[in-house]
Amino acid sequence: MPRRKPAQPASSYLRQSIASAAARLMAEDGIGDYGQAKRKAARNLGMGDGEALPSNEEVAAELRAYQALFQDEEQTERLRELRQTALEAMEFLAEFRPYLTGAVLDGTAGRYAQVEIEVFADSAKDVEIFLLSRNISYEVAPNRQQGPDAPETRLRLDWGDAGILLSIYPFQAERRQKAGSHPGRARAEAVAALLAG
C-alpha cells in the first residue's frame, strides 16, 4: 500500500497562498513593497492582515517562479535594461559611493520596477546640488523608514525610461553597514559583472 504524503498544515497552506497571491500582485500590478503586497493578498483571500503572513523570502521565491513561468523573456530583458541603467547612474554618482539594492539587484525586477540606489554624503543637500547643477530633475520621495538605519532623504529621479529611487545616507552609515556586511547591496563593479554574466 503506497504511503500518503502528510497533509500540509493549514497555516502553511495559508502562507503559501498569500505568498503566491502577493507575488502575482507584484508581477502584474507593479506593487514594489513586500509588506503592501502581502497585506493586499491576504485581504483579497479573505484573511486578516496579521494572519499567517509569509516572509519576504517566501514571496520572492514565488515571484521568481511566477516570472519564470509567465514573464520569462520580458522579465529577462527588462532586468538587463534596468541593470544597465543602474550602472550608468552609479557611474554618474560615483563620488557618493553608490550601491545598487532591491529588486534590480536580486533579480525579481519586473514590468514596473524602479532602480534603487543608496548613496552616502556629508549632507543630502550635497547630492541635491550635484543633481541640480547637472540638470537632473528629481522630486523628494516619501521616506517611510524610521530609526538609525533610515536614509536621511529619498529622491525619485527621472532617468530615461526608468525611474531611480535614490536613498541618501550620511557617510558614517556606510561604515556601519559595511561592518554589518549588508548582503543586499552591490557596488558598480558587481553590477557590471552581473551584466557581463
C-alpha positions as CSV (number, residue, x, y, z in Angstrom):
1,M,0.0,0.0,0.0
2,P,1.6,3.4,-1.0
3,R,2.4,5.8,1.7
4,R,0.4,9.0,1.6
5,K,2.1,12.4,2.0
6,P,1.3,14.0,5.3
7,A,-1.3,16.8,5.0
8,Q,0.1,20.3,4.8
9,P,-0.7,22.2,8.0
10,A,-3.4,24.9,7.4
11,S,-1.2,27.7,8.4
12,S,1.5,26.6,5.9
13,Y,-1.1,26.4,3.2
14,L,-2.4,29.9,4.0
15,R,1.2,31.3,4.0
16,Q,1.8,29.6,0.6
17,S,-1.5,31.0,-0.8
18,I,-0.7,34.5,0.4
19,A,2.9,34.3,-0.9
20,S,1.6,33.2,-4.4
21,A,-1.1,36.0,-4.5
22,A,1.4,38.6,-3.3
23,A,3.9,37.5,-6.0
24,R,1.2,37.9,-8.7
25,L,0.3,41.4,-7.4
26,M,4.0,42.4,-7.6
27,A,4.5,40.9,-11.0
28,E,1.3,42.1,-12.6
29,D,0.2,45.2,-10.7
30,G,3.6,46.7,-10.0
31,I,3.4,46.7,-6.3
32,G,7.0,47.1,-5.2
33,D,6.7,46.8,-1.4
34,Y,6.6,43.3,0.0
35,G,4.5,44.3,3.1
36,Q,1.9,46.0,1.0
37,A,1.7,43.1,-1.4
38,K,1.3,40.6,1.4
39,R,-1.4,42.6,3.2
40,K,-3.4,43.2,0.0
41,A,-3.1,39.5,-1.0
42,A,-4.3,38.4,2.5
43,R,-7.3,40.8,2.2
44,N,-8.1,39.5,-1.3
45,L,-8.1,36.0,0.0
46,G,-10.5,37.0,2.8
47,M,-7.9,36.8,5.6
48,G,-6.8,39.4,8.1
49,D,-3.5,41.4,7.7
50,G,-1.8,39.6,10.6
51,E,-2.9,36.1,9.6
52,A,-0.2,33.7,8.5
53,L,1.8,36.3,6.5
54,P,4.7,34.7,4.7
55,S,8.3,36.1,4.9
56,N,9.7,38.4,2.1
57,E,11.9,35.5,1.1
58,E,8.9,33.2,0.6
59,V,7.2,35.9,-1.6
60,A,10.5,36.5,-3.5
61,A,10.7,32.7,-4.3
62,E,7.1,32.8,-5.5
63,L,7.8,35.9,-7.6
64,R,10.8,34.3,-9.3
65,A,8.7,31.2,-10.1
66,Y,5.8,33.4,-11.4
67,Q,8.2,35.4,-13.6
68,A,9.9,32.3,-14.9
69,L,6.6,30.8,-15.9
70,F,4.7,33.8,-17.2
71,Q,7.1,36.6,-18.0
72,D,10.4,34.9,-18.7
73,E,11.7,36.7,-21.8
74,E,10.1,40.0,-20.9
75,Q,11.5,39.9,-17.4
76,T,15.0,38.9,-18.5
77,E,15.1,41.8,-21.0
78,R,13.7,44.3,-18.5
79,L,16.1,43.2,-15.8
80,R,19.1,43.7,-18.2
81,E,17.9,47.2,-19.2
82,L,17.4,48.2,-15.5
83,R,20.8,46.9,-14.5
84,Q,22.4,48.8,-17.4
85,T,20.5,52.0,-16.2
86,A,21.7,51.3,-12.7
87,L,25.3,51.0,-13.8
88,E,25.1,54.3,-15.8
89,A,23.6,56.1,-12.8
90,M,26.1,54.6,-10.4
91,E,29.0,55.8,-12.6
92,F,27.4,59.2,-12.7
93,L,27.0,59.3,-8.9
94,A,30.4,57.7,-8.2
95,E,31.6,60.5,-5.8
96,F,28.7,59.5,-3.5
97,R,29.8,55.8,-3.2
98,P,26.6,54.3,-4.7
99,Y,25.3,50.8,-4.1
100,L,22.5,49.0,-6.0
101,T,19.8,47.4,-3.8
102,G,16.3,46.0,-4.2
103,A,14.6,44.0,-7.0
104,V,17.0,45.1,-9.8
105,L,19.9,43.6,-7.8
106,D,18.2,40.4,-6.6
107,G,16.7,39.6,-10.0
108,T,13.0,40.0,-9.2
109,A,12.5,43.3,-11.0
110,G,9.5,43.2,-13.3
111,R,7.4,45.5,-15.5
112,Y,7.1,48.4,-13.1
113,A,10.3,48.1,-11.1
114,Q,12.4,51.1,-10.4
115,V,16.2,51.1,-9.8
116,E,17.0,51.5,-6.1
117,I,20.4,53.1,-5.3
118,E,21.9,54.0,-1.9
119,V,24.4,56.9,-1.8
120,F,26.5,58.4,1.0
121,A,27.2,62.1,1.5
122,D,28.0,64.7,4.2
123,S,24.5,66.1,3.6
124,A,21.5,65.3,1.4
125,K,21.8,68.8,0.1
126,D,25.2,68.0,-1.4
127,V,23.5,65.4,-3.6
128,E,20.6,67.7,-4.5
129,I,23.1,70.4,-5.5
130,F,25.0,67.9,-7.6
131,L,21.9,66.9,-9.4
132,L,20.6,70.4,-10.0
133,S,23.9,71.6,-11.3
134,R,23.7,68.8,-13.9
135,N,20.1,69.5,-14.8
136,I,18.8,66.2,-13.4
137,S,15.3,66.6,-12.3
138,Y,14.1,64.9,-9.1
139,E,11.4,65.0,-6.5
140,V,11.5,64.2,-2.8
141,A,10.0,60.7,-2.2
142,P,8.2,59.6,0.9
143,N,10.6,58.2,3.5
144,R,8.7,55.5,5.4
145,Q,11.7,54.1,7.2
146,Q,12.4,55.2,10.7
147,G,15.3,54.7,13.1
148,P,19.1,54.8,12.9
149,D,19.2,52.8,9.6
150,A,16.7,55.0,7.8
151,P,18.0,57.2,4.9
152,E,18.3,60.9,5.5
153,T,16.3,61.7,2.4
154,R,14.9,59.8,-0.6
155,L,14.8,61.3,-4.1
156,R,13.0,60.0,-7.2
157,L,14.9,60.8,-10.4
158,D,13.8,60.7,-14.0
159,W,16.4,58.7,-15.8
160,G,15.5,57.8,-19.4
161,D,12.8,55.1,-19.4
162,A,13.5,54.1,-15.8
163,G,12.8,55.7,-12.5
164,I,15.5,55.8,-9.9
165,L,14.9,55.9,-6.2
166,L,17.9,57.4,-4.5
167,S,18.3,56.8,-0.8
168,I,20.8,59.3,0.7
169,Y,22.6,58.3,3.9
170,P,25.3,60.1,5.9
171,F,28.9,58.9,5.3
172,Q,29.2,57.2,8.7
173,A,26.2,55.0,7.8
174,E,28.3,53.3,5.1
175,R,30.9,52.2,7.6
176,R,28.1,50.9,9.9
177,Q,26.6,48.9,7.1
178,K,29.9,47.6,5.9
179,A,30.6,46.4,9.5
180,G,27.3,44.5,9.4
181,S,28.2,43.2,5.9
182,H,24.9,44.0,4.2
183,P,24.3,41.2,1.6
184,G,21.7,43.0,-0.4
185,R,23.9,45.7,-1.8
186,A,26.3,45.8,-4.7
187,R,28.9,48.3,-5.9
188,A,29.2,49.2,-9.6
189,E,31.8,46.6,-10.3
190,A,29.5,43.8,-9.1
191,V,26.6,45.2,-11.3
192,A,28.9,45.3,-14.3
193,A,29.8,41.6,-13.5
194,L,26.1,40.7,-13.4
195,L,25.6,42.4,-16.8
196,A,28.6,40.6,-18.3
197,G,27.4,37.2,-16.9
